[in-house]
Amino acid sequence: MARRPGGAGRDPQPHRARLARRADPGPGRAGLLPLRAHRPAAHDRDRHRRVVAPEVPVIRRILILLVLVAALGTYLYVYELPEAAREGKKAKLLGVDKDAVTGVVLTYPDRELELRKDDQGWRLVRPAEAPADDTVVKGVLSTLTDAEVQKTLGELPPNLADFGLDKPTVTVKLTLKDGSQPPPLVVGKNTTIGGKAYVRKDDEPKLYLTTSALGYGLNKQAKDVRDKAILAFKDDDVSRVEIKAENGDTVALVRKDKEAWTVEPGDHPGDTTEVRSYLSSLRSMRAVDFPDDHPQDLGKYGLAAPRLTVTVATGADGATSQALLVGAETTEGSQKQIYAKRGDQPTVYALGDWTFRTLAKPPSQFRDKTVLGFDPSRVGKLAFERKDGGAVRLARAEGKWTLEGGEGKKTPKDSAIATLLDDLRDLRGADIAAEPAKDLAAWGLDRPDLRITLTDKEGQPIGTVLGAKHDGKPYVMRAGSETVFEARDYMYARLDKQPKDLVEEPGAAGVTTTTAPSAPPEPGEADEPGEADDGGDMDDGAD
């Protein structure tokens, strides 16, 4: 810094604060000291004293950065990319196509499983002869053929026990289509960290590391690889189903058409949805265990006199049939089970304890419990009466509803009437309370709370629905029939209207009426497309 004697002059501040400038070799702009100057010619402005950094040429820094980037790129290209490519192309533990495998032997310390493939698929050969679950076997083969070598230990360690290979968890032997056999695969224990498993091929003098998922995927019991399906059929092929209880009572479901069933005894129309649900339960039933493949005494399993026998006949004439026998209950650990077997096979199966409840259905379960099947578009007149005195009578002409008798200036609510007709068409009983119903007073239907009468556009009666609540339960029936149904609360609530819900009083425009909340149908109760119209021709003359 230069200071004028006796004065406060200081070096002028650089024009840019980024880097200090070099001193000018000759006179320059005002504010810069020339080289070898003794004192400033004039009093310059003050500037702060600060450390002045030396200037580094920008071009030099750019060149250094370019060199570093080039070095990094070279390293990635030469070392990292090839290594990543090698990682992505790890060698398979077994160079075998899973579709070429026709035999598998899995040997464990306490058991041995043998599987063979024939024209019918996979079968379990040991410890028992039985069909195998193709999906499970294919999963085992995928686990084997997809396993990759994570690392190779080139020198065989002297003590194989340290790697769990003296007593392997499983030894795998494969047989291929051409009869050849790849080297046996011996799986040892897992590494402490890293999720790897030690593997050896036959007597090779080296070890391999692969994912520990190999050991888990190969850990199978005989019941794991067996086919757990009991009955095999296609729903469309079924012509008859018989459900026989221990006391001899029998319910039969008989197919009359593709989507039409009847329930015997009584030749009652069947509920197609319920029948489909029952067939699905039978077909999807799976064993959880196989207690006995060659039982000497069926009595110990409750199968000598089964609690339930379900027979499924297939074909147009029902010539082919399969029977399921359901026996006694048992407990395996904390799990309740039930014994069962097919009538034509010796194997005793263990099923979930829910099986009996699912299959032991009464005839009413399969009955079509539609109270009054009709097409709402056919309705020409509607009479709605309540025991408490409320009533309304409506007629439809050219798509518009009017009040019969022209009661003042009341206006029918078309949308509310349409909803009521839809709810009436969809009305189904939850169960059959009585058939034949000798005394309607027992159900409160001798003097019903609701009476809804429908007439078609030609003046012919469609039918009358009676409804009542008795002892806290809702009951409904079609007038003139012998069947009383117990209804579900939400279905009854949809019908339990007041006249004001269907007709708008004078001056009440804009008043919103609250209708009964809807509820989703319970399982097995949903309508099939078009099913609601099936009853359009049902007993139009009955009242």
C-alpha positions in Angstrom: 0.0 0.0 0.0 1.1 3.5 -0.7 0.5 6.3 1.7 1.2 9.9 1.1 3.3 11.4 4.0 1.1 13.4 6.3 -2.0 12.5 4.3 -4.8 9.8 4.3 -4.4 8.7 0.8 -4.7 5.0 0.1 -4.3 2.6 -2.9 -7.4 2.9 -5.1 -9.9 0.0 -5.0 -9.7 -2.5 -7.9 -12.6 -2.2 -10.4 -13.5 -5.8 -9.8 -13.6 -7.4 -6.3 -13.2 -10.9 -7.7 -9.4 -10.8 -8.2 -6.8 -8.1 -7.7 -5.5 -6.7 -10.9 -1.9 -6.5 -11.9 -0.3 -3.1 -11.4 -0.2 -1.1 -14.6 3.3 -0.7 -16.0 2.5 2.9 -17.1 0.0 5.6 -16.4 -3.5 4.3 -16.7 -7.0 5.3 -15.7 -7.5 7.5 -12.7 -7.4 5.7 -9.5 -4.6 3.2 -10.4 -1.0 3.7 -9.3 1.6 3.4 -12.1 4.7 1.2 -11.5 7.6 2.8 -9.7 5.4 5.7 -8.7 6.6 7.7 -5.7 3.4 9.2 -4.6 0.0 9.8 -6.1 -0.4 12.9 -8.1 -3.6 13.7 -6.4 -5.6 12.6 -3.4 -7.4 9.4 -4.4 -10.6 7.9 -2.8 -10.1 5.6 0.1 -10.5 1.9 0.0 -10.5 -0.9 2.6 -7.3 -2.6 3.4 -7.8 -6.3 2.5 -5.8 -9.3 1.6 -5.4 -9.4 -2.2 -5.6 -12.9 -3.7 -3.3 -13.7 -6.6 -5.0 -14.0 -9.9 -5.2 -17.5 -11.4 -5.7 -17.6 -15.1 -9.2 -19.0 -16.0 -8.0 -21.0 -19.0 -5.7 -23.0 -16.7 -8.5 -24.0 -14.4 -10.7 -25.1 -17.3 -7.9 -27.3 -18.6 -7.4 -28.9 -15.2 -11.2 -29.7 -15.0 -11.2 -31.2 -18.5 -8.3 -33.4 -17.6 -10.1 -34.6 -14.4 -13.3 -35.3 -16.3 -11.4 -37.2 -19.0 -9.7 -39.3 -16.4 -13.0 -40.2 -14.7 -14.6 -41.1 -17.9 -11.7 -43.4 -18.8 -11.9 -45.1 -15.5 -15.7 -45.7 -15.8 -15.3 -47.0 -19.4 -12.3 -49.3 -18.7 -13.2 -50.7 -15.3 -16.8 -49.9 -14.1 -18.8 -50.6 -17.3 -17.2 -54.0 -18.0 -17.7 -55.0 -14.3 -21.4 -53.9 -14.4 -21.8 -56.0 -17.6 -20.2 -59.0 -16.0 -22.5 -58.5 -13.0 -25.5 -58.4 -15.3 -24.4 -61.7 -17.0 -23.8 -63.9 -13.9 -23.4 -67.5 -14.7 -26.3 -69.8 -13.9 -25.7 -72.3 -11.2 -27.2 -75.0 -13.4 -27.1 -74.5 -17.1 -30.4 -76.4 -17.6 -33.7 -75.6 -19.3 -36.5 -76.2 -16.8 -38.8 -77.5 -19.6 -36.2 -80.2 -20.3 -36.5 -81.7 -16.7 -38.5 -84.8 -16.4 -37.4 -86.0 -12.9 -36.5 -84.4 -9.6 -35.2 -86.1 -6.4 -35.0 -83.9 -3.3 -33.1 -85.5 -0.5 -33.3 -84.0 3.0 -31.8 -85.2 6.3 -35.1 -86.7 7.4 -37.0 -87.4 4.1 -36.8 -87.8 0.4 -39.2 -86.6 -2.4 -39.2 -88.0 -5.9 -41.2 -86.4 -8.7 -41.6 -87.6 -12.3 -43.2 -86.0 -15.3 -45.4 -88.0 -17.7 -48.0 -87.2 -20.4 -50.5 -86.3 -17.7 -48.2 -83.9 -15.9 -46.1 -84.2 -12.7 -46.6 -87.0 -10.2 -45.2 -87.6 -6.7 -43.5 -91.0 -6.7 -42.0 -91.1 -3.2 -43.0 -91.2 -0.4 -46.4 -91.9 -1.9 -47.9 -92.3 -5.4 -50.1 -89.3 -6.0 -50.7 -86.5 -8.6 -48.4 -83.5 -8.0 -49.3 -79.8 -8.1 -47.9 -78.7 -11.4 -47.7 -75.0 -10.2 -45.6 -75.9 -7.1 -43.3 -78.2 -9.1 -42.7 -75.6 -11.8 -41.9 -73.2 -9.0 -39.2 -75.5 -7.6 -37.7 -75.9 -11.1 -37.7 -72.2 -11.6 -35.9 -71.7 -8.3 -33.2 -74.2 -9.4 -32.7 -73.1 -13.0 -32.8 -69.3 -12.3 -30.2 -69.5 -9.4 -27.1 -67.5 -10.3 -23.5 -67.9 -9.1 -22.8 -64.9 -6.9 -19.2 -65.8 -6.1 -16.9 -68.8 -6.7 -14.5 -70.1 -4.0 -11.8 -71.6 -6.1 -10.2 -73.8 -3.4 -12.2 -76.4 -1.5 -12.0 -75.8 2.2 -10.7 -78.7 4.4 -13.7 -78.6 6.7 -17.0 -78.8 4.9 -18.9 -78.7 8.2 -18.2 -75.0 8.5 -20.3 -74.5 5.4 -23.0 -76.9 6.2 -22.0 -79.2 3.4 -21.1 -82.3 5.4 -24.8 -82.7 6.2 -26.5 -80.6 3.5 -30.0 -79.1 4.0 -31.0 -80.6 0.6 -29.4 -82.5 -2.3 -30.9 -82.1 -5.7 -30.7 -84.6 -8.5 -32.3 -83.9 -11.9 -33.1 -86.1 -14.9 -33.5 -84.6 -18.4 -35.6 -85.6 -21.4 -32.6 -87.3 -23.0 -32.0 -89.4 -19.9 -28.9 -87.4 -18.9 -28.3 -86.3 -15.3 -26.6 -83.0 -14.5 -24.2 -83.1 -11.5 -26.1 -83.3 -8.2 -26.4 -80.0 -6.4 -25.6 -79.9 -2.7 -27.0 -76.9 -0.7 -25.3 -76.0 2.6 -26.1 -73.3 5.2 -26.5 -69.6 4.7 -23.8 -67.0 5.3 -24.0 -65.0 8.5 -24.5 -61.8 6.5 -25.2 -61.0 2.9 -28.1 -63.4 2.3 -26.0 -66.0 0.5 -26.0 -69.8 0.6 -23.1 -72.2 0.1 -23.5 -74.7 -2.8 -21.4 -77.5 -4.2 -21.8 -79.4 -7.4 -21.2 -83.1 -6.9 -17.5 -83.5 -5.9 -16.1 -80.4 -7.7 -13.1 -79.0 -5.8 -14.7 -75.6 -5.3 -17.7 -74.0 -3.7 -20.3 -71.5 -5.0 -22.2 -68.7 -3.3 -25.8 -68.1 -4.5 -28.8 -66.4 -3.1 -30.2 -67.9 0.1 -33.6 -68.0 -1.6 -32.5 -71.3 -3.2 -32.6 -73.1 0.2 -36.0 -71.7 1.1 -37.5 -72.4 -2.3 -36.4 -76.1 -2.1 -37.6 -76.7 1.4 -40.7 -78.8 0.7 -42.8 -81.4 2.4 -44.6 -84.1 0.5 -47.9 -82.3 1.2 -46.5 -79.1 -0.4 -46.0 -80.7 -3.8 -49.1 -82.9 -3.9 -52.2 -81.9 -5.9 -54.6 -80.6 -3.3 -57.7 -80.5 -5.5 -60.3 -83.1 -4.6 -63.1 -82.8 -7.1 -62.4 -81.8 -10.7 -65.1 -80.7 -13.1 -66.4 -77.8 -15.2 -69.5 -76.0 -14.0 -71.1 -76.1 -17.5 -70.8 -79.9 -17.6 -72.6 -80.5 -14.3 -76.1 -81.9 -14.8 -77.1 -82.8 -11.2 -75.8 -82.3 -7.6 -77.0 -84.4 -4.7 -76.4 -83.4 -1.1 -77.2 -86.2 1.3 -77.2 -85.7 5.1 -76.3 -88.4 7.7 -80.0 -89.0 8.4 -80.7 -89.7 4.8 -82.3 -86.4 3.9 -81.3 -85.5 0.3 -81.4 -82.3 -1.6 -81.0 -82.5 -5.4 -80.1 -79.6 -7.8 -81.1 -80.5 -11.3 -80.1 -78.5 -14.4 -83.1 -77.9 -16.7 -81.3 -75.5 -19.0 -78.0 -73.7 -19.2 -79.0 -71.2 -16.6 -82.1 -72.9 -15.1 -82.0 -75.2 -12.1 -84.7 -76.8 -10.0 -84.6 -77.9 -6.4 -85.8 -81.3 -5.4 -87.9 -82.4 -3.6 -90.7 -80.2 -4.8 -89.4 -79.2 -8.2 -89.0 -75.6 -7.1 -87.2 -73.1 -9.3 -83.6 -72.7 -8.2 -81.6 -69.6 -7.5 -78.9 -69.8 -10.2 -76.6 -67.5 -8.2 -76.7 -69.8 -5.2 -76.2 -73.0 -7.3 -73.2 -71.4 -9.0 -71.7 -70.4 -5.7 -72.1 -73.9 -4.4 -70.4 -75.4 -7.4 -67.6 -73.0 -7.1 -67.1 -74.0 -3.4 -66.9 -77.6 -4.4 -64.5 -77.1 -7.3 -62.1 -74.8 -5.4 -61.9 -76.9 -2.3 -58.3 -77.8 -1.4 -56.8 -80.2 1.1 -54.5 -78.9 3.8 -53.0 -82.3 4.6 -53.1 -85.9 3.7 -53.4 -88.0 6.9 -53.7 -91.4 5.4 -53.2 -92.7 1.8 -54.1 -96.3 2.6 -56.6 -96.3 5.5 -57.4 -99.6 7.1 -60.3 -98.3 9.2 -62.5 -95.5 7.8 -64.4 -95.4 11.0 -61.6 -93.7 12.9 -62.0 -90.8 10.4 -65.8 -90.7 10.6 -66.0 -91.8 7.0 -67.6 -95.2 7.4 -70.9 -93.4 7.9 -70.1 -89.9 6.6 -71.9 -86.9 8.0 -72.4 -85.6 4.5 -72.1 -87.0 1.0 -72.0 -84.7 -2.0 -72.3 -86.3 -5.5 -71.6 -84.3 -8.7 -72.9 -85.9 -11.9 -71.5 -84.6 -15.2 -72.6 -85.1 -18.8 -76.0 -85.0 -20.4 -77.1 -88.2 -18.8 -75.1 -87.9 -15.6 -73.2 -91.0 -16.5 -70.0 -89.7 -14.8 -70.0 -88.8 -11.2 -67.7 -87.9 -8.3 -68.6 -88.2 -4.7 -67.2 -86.3 -1.7 -67.5 -87.9 1.8 -67.3 -85.6 4.8 -66.4 -87.2 8.1 -65.3 -86.3 11.6 -63.6 -83.3 13.0 -60.0 -83.2 14.3 -57.5 -80.8 15.6 -54.0 -80.3 14.3 -52.1 -78.1 16.6 -54.4 -75.1 17.1 -56.1 -75.6 13.7 -59.4 -77.4 13.5 -59.8 -79.7 10.5 -62.3 -82.1 9.1 -61.7 -85.5 7.4 -62.9 -86.1 3.9 -62.3 -88.5 0.9 -63.5 -89.2 -2.6 -65.8 -92.1 -2.9 -63.6 -93.8 -5.5 -60.2 -93.2 -4.0 -58.5 -94.4 -0.8 -56.8 -91.2 0.3 -58.1 -89.4 3.4 -57.8 -85.6 3.2 -57.8 -83.0 5.9 -59.9 -79.9 5.1 -60.5 -76.7 6.9 -63.3 -77.0 9.4 -65.4 -74.5 7.5 -66.0 -77.1 4.8 -69.0 -78.8 6.5 -70.7 -75.4 7.1 -70.2 -74.5 3.4 -71.5 -77.7 1.9 -74.3 -78.7 4.3 -77.0 -76.5 2.9 -80.8 -76.8 3.4 -83.1 -76.9 0.4 -84.3 -73.4 1.1 -80.8 -72.1 0.4 -81.0 -73.0 -3.2 -84.7 -72.0 -3.8 -85.4 -68.9 -5.9 -86.9 -66.7 -3.2 -88.1 -63.9 -5.5 -91.4 -62.7 -4.0 -93.0 -61.2 -7.1 -91.0 -61.3 -10.4 -92.3 -58.8 -13.0 -91.2 -56.2 -15.5 -91.8 -52.7 -14.1 -92.5 -51.4 -17.6 -95.6 -53.6 -17.8 -97.2 -52.0 -14.7 -100.3 -49.8 -15.5 -101.7 -49.4 -12.0 -100.3 -49.4 -8.5 -102.2 -49.5 -5.2 -100.2 -48.8 -2.0 -102.0 -49.4 1.3 -100.9 -49.2 4.9 -102.6 -50.7 7.9 -102.4 -47.4 9.7 -104.7 -45.8 7.1 -102.5 -44.3 4.5 -103.2 -45.2 0.9 -102.5 -44.0 -2.6 -103.7 -45.3 -6.0 -101.9 -44.5 -9.1 -102.4 -45.1 -12.8 -100.0 -44.8 -15.7 -100.9 -43.6 -19.2 -98.5 -42.7 -21.9 -95.6 -42.9 -19.5 -97.0 -40.4 -16.9 -98.4 -41.4 -13.5 -101.6 -39.8 -12.3 -103.7 -40.2 -9.1 -106.9 -42.2 -9.6 -109.9 -40.1 -8.7 -107.9 -36.9 -9.2 -107.3 -36.1 -5.5 -107.0 -32.3 -5.5 -103.8 -31.0 -7.0 -101.5 -33.7 -5.7 -98.7 -34.7 -8.1 -97.2 -38.2 -8.3 -93.5 -38.4 -7.9 -92.4 -40.4 -11.0 -88.9 -41.1 -9.8 -90.0 -42.3 -6.4 -92.6 -44.6 -8.0 -90.0 -46.0 -10.4 -87.7 -46.7 -7.4 -90.5 -48.4 -5.5 -91.3 -50.7 -8.5 -87.6 -51.6 -8.9 -87.3 -52.4 -5.2 -90.5 -54.5 -5.4 -89.1 -56.4 -8.4 -85.8 -57.1 -6.6 -87.5 -58.2 -3.3 -86.2 -61.6 -2.3 -86.5 -63.5 0.9 -83.5 -64.2 3.1 -85.1 -67.5 4.2 -88.3 -69.4 4.0 -90.2 -68.9 7.2 -93.1 -71.2 6.5 -94.3 -73.4 3.7 -97.2 -74.1 3.5 -98.2 -71.2 5.7 -101.4 -72.3 7.5 -101.9 -69.4 9.9 -100.8 -66.1 8.5 -101.4 -64.5 11.9 -98.2 -66.2 13.2 -96.3 -63.9 10.9 -98.5 -60.8 11.2 -99.6 -61.2 7.6 -103.3 -61.8 8.3 -103.5 -58.0 8.8 -100.3 -56.8 7.0 -98.7 -53.5 7.6 -98.2 -53.1 3.8 -100.2 -54.2 0.8 -98.9 -53.3 -2.6 -101.1 -54.4 -5.6 -99.9 -54.2 -9.2 -102.0 -54.4 -12.4 -100.6 -54.4 -15.9 -101.5 -52.0 -18.7 -104.2 -54.4 -20.0 -105.9 -54.4 -16.7 -104.8 -57.9 -15.7 -103.5 -58.5 -12.2 -99.7 -58.9 -11.8 -99.8 -59.7 -8.1 -100.0 -58.4 -4.6 -97.2 -58.3 -2.0 -98.0 -58.3 1.7 -95.5 -57.2 4.3 -95.5 -57.1 8.1 -93.1 -56.8 11.0 -93.7 -59.4 13.7 -91.7 -59.9 16.8 -89.1 -57.5 15.4 -88.6 -59.5 12.1 -89.9 -58.5 8.7 -91.9 -61.0 6.7 -93.2 -60.8 3.1 -95.2 -63.0 0.8 -97.2 -62.9 -2.4 -100.9 -62.9 -1.8 -102.4 -66.3 -2.7 -99.2 -68.2 -2.3 -98.3 -70.7 0.4 -94.8 -69.4 1.1 -93.8 -66.8 3.8 -90.4 -65.4 3.5 -88.3 -63.7 6.1 -86.9 -60.5 4.5 -83.8 -58.6 5.2 -84.3 -55.4 7.1 -82.9 -53.1 4.4 -85.1 -54.7 1.7 -88.2 -54.2 3.8 -87.3 -50.6 4.6 -87.2 -49.8 0.9 -90.9 -50.8 0.7 -92.0 -49.2 3.9 -93.2 -45.9 2.4 -95.7 -43.2 3.4 -98.1 -41.8 0.8 -96.3 -38.5 0.9 -93.1 -40.4 -0.4 -95.0 -41.2 -3.6 -97.2 -38.1 -4.0 -96.3 -34.5 -3.7 -98.7 -32.4 -1.7 -99.9 -29.0 -3.0 -97.4 -26.3 -2.1 -94.8 -28.9 -1.1 -92.6 -28.4 -4.2 -88.9 -28.4 -3.2 -89.5 -30.5 -0.1 -87.1 -33.4 -0.2 -88.3 -36.8 0.9 -86.0 -39.2 2.7 -86.0 -42.7 1.4 -84.7 -45.8 3.1 -81.0 -46.2 2.8 -79.8 -48.8 0.3 -77.5 -51.6 1.4 -75.3 -53.9 -0.7 -76.7 -57.3 -1.4 -75.2 -60.1 0.7 -73.0 -62.7 -0.9 -74.8 -65.0 -3.2 -77.7 -62.6 -3.5 -76.6 -60.4 -6.4 -78.8 -60.4 -9.5 -77.6 -61.8 -12.7 -78.0 -59.6 -15.8 -81.5 -60.0 -17.1 -82.6 -62.2 -14.2 -85.0 -59.6 -12.9 -87.2 -59.9 -16.1 -87.5 -63.6 -15.9 -90.6 -63.4 -13.8 -92.5 -61.1 -16.2 -94.8 -64.0 -17.1 -95.2 -65.6 -13.7 -98.8 -66.3 -12.7 -100.2 -63.0 -13.9 -103.6 -64.1 -12.9 -102.8 -64.9 -9.3 -103.8 -62.4 -6.6 
